[in-house]
Amino acid sequence: PQVWSLCRWRAGQYHYGLKDLVTILFYIFIAIILHAVVQEYALDKINRRLHLSKVKHSKFNESGQLVAFHLTSLIWCLYVVVTEGYISNPRSLWENYPHVYLPFQVKFFYLCQLAYWLHALPELYFQKVRKEDIPRQLQCIALYLAHIAGAYLLNLSRLGLILLLLQYLAEFFFHMARLVYFTDENNEKLFNVWAVVFVVTRLFTLTLYILVIGFGLPRVENQALEPEKGNLFSFLFNNILFRMSVLLLVCLFQASVMWRFIHFQLRRWREYWHEQSSRKRAAAATAGAKQQAKPLKRDSGEHRRAPGWNRVELCPWYLPLLLSVGQCPRAMCRGAAPRGFEVWGRVG
């Protein structure tokens, strides 16, 4: 009777188990099919029009796939968070912990997320990713799987949803900025938007970790080991050393992410100012060359004429006659020998 009452009270809610592996495997094949559809009917058509290089072609495909995934996950995650009331009631992130039983939409969201990031492993072969990019993408996939699976198994599903919402928001702007940059290399405005969103999401992420793990979970009393209820790992948060270790790892990870971001922005700004200074020096050199060329041109061909004298063109056979005389109208005006095939004389 006690088990039956528990099942009735938990009707419509689920917890994790071994059957999740079969469900994840099924959705891995679904994700592969959807990946191929987006690539065939959207990205390949755009690539044919842009005529990108091989390196940019690979990055464009990567960002295009991730933009579609992040936008879908962002809308879906926002809907789940709002309908479950996790934003309107922040205390629900740690109240009644451990959250062993999950609503269907929360559990389904986590399984689909795990399926997508697992499907990214065979896609490295299908997409013929360059060997130089494989370690970076493997690191990204491993971090996403570790965070999503950790939140799912440690019964931190509510906190995990908020963190995924923040992470996908920043990633969406980043990959969208890359797509715009590949179509127009002079347009980098979205990178500035991404920089602001990235910093704000990092601050919110660190604040949520400290609020939930540092202040919320220590107040929860019911964190015993109960394998029959699916509570296998939540009792670890009873130990203050474990909680502080988790917070320390989170802070170190966020600090490393921010350090790489700051280093990237400083390098980008240095390149930008170096390019601007090079353009200014080139423009100044061009202007100086033009100013130097004007007097040289005036000395070589143009001469001041005396008042009342006009230039008269002479034929080549007339030049020896002038030279034999020794003077010409120009010589009389300036006391110099004639130059070229022209002299100065009065008309009329």
C-alpha positions, 0 to 999 in steps of 0.5 A: 500500500505504501508503494502504491500511494507513492506511485499515485502521488508521483503519477506523471513524473519520472526518474532516471534509469537504465531504460534511458540509454535505449531512449537516448540511442533512439534520439541519437538517430533522430538527431543524425537525420535532422542534422543531415536535413539542415545541412542538405536543404539550408547550409549547402545552398547558402555555401554555393552562393557564398563561394567560401574557402575550405576552412571557412566552409567548415566553420560555416557549417559548424556555426550553422548547425549550432545556430539551429540547435541553440535557437531550438534549445533556447526556446524550448528551455525557456518554455520549460522554465517558465511553465514549471515556475523556476524563474518566478520562484527561485527558491524552487531551485533548492527547495524539496531537494533532491528532485528525484522525480521529474516532469515529463517535459524536463526529463524529455529535454534532458534526454534530447540534450544528451542525444544531441551531444552524443550524436556530435561524435559520429558527425565528426566523421560524417562531416569530414572535420579537419584534424586540427579542429577535432580536439577542440570539438571533442573538448566542447562535446565532453564539457557539455555531456559532463554538465548535462549528465551531472545535473541529471544524475545529481538531481540538480535538473532545475539548476541545470535548466537555468544554466543551459538557458544562459549558456545557449543564449551566449552561444547563439549570439556567438555563432550567429555573429560568425555566420554574419561575418562569413557573409560580410567580413566588414560586419562585426557588430554582432561580436560586440553584442556577443561580448556583452551577453557573454560577460552577463551570462558568466556573472549570472552563472557564477551567482546561481552556483553560489546561491544554490550550492553555497546557501540553498542546499545546506538548508535542506535536511532530507539528503539521505541515501535512498536507492529505492527512490533513485536518490543515489548521489544527492547525499554527497551534498550533505558534506560541506567539503564536497560542496566547497569542492564543487564551488571551487571547481566551478569558480576555477572553470569560470575564471579560466573561461573569462581569462580566455575571453579577455585574452581573445578580446585584447588580441582582437582589439590589438589587431583592430588598432594595428589595422587602423594605424596601418591605414592611417600611415598609408593614407598619410604616405599617399597624401605626402607623395601627392604633395611632393609630386605637384612641385616636381611636375611644375618644375619639369614642364610648367614655367611662368610666362611674362605678361603679354606672352603666349606659348607657341608650339614649334616644329622640330625642324625650326629648333636648329634655327633658333639655336643658331641665333642663340636667343628666342622670345623666351630667352629675351624674357628670362635670359635662358636657352629654350627648352623642348619644342616650345617658345613664348611669343607675342600673338598679334 
